[in-house]
């Protein structure tokens, strides 16, 4: 996750995002994030801040800050999607292919289950790896899951 550590609420956001990913993984939900901004250019965003010259030191607002904020938002969408088995559609103005891909990925699948040998209730990430013996097939699977914790999940 690419949340800046120097923000006051960054750790809360990081924790809430991790909880959302864990809940989605437990419920077998893939998240497909689509950024409605399309081809976002920080210069265009800066134009909407009328009357404020770029790199005005007195305001602490720089063009690079806006670009960093955009990058952070998009990285967050990538992480949320990737960690749950989905994907993020970013920097595109036409979402047709993204919607077609979502339908395609959810039209056929196999669901595998197993009983883990690690029964610790430590809430730690548990890596899983799905391998196939048959060549030419593609596996799309989560990289793992969060083990159960001693505390009950948030509602």
Secondary structure, 3 states (H helix, E strand, C coil): CCCCCCCCCHHHHHHHHHHHHHHHHHCCCCCCEECCCCCCCHHHHHHCCCCCCCCECCCCECHHHHHHHHHHHHHHHHHHHHHCCCCEECCCCCCHHHHHHHHHHHHCCCCCCCCCCCCCCECCEEECCCCCCCCCCCCCCCCEEECCECCCCCC
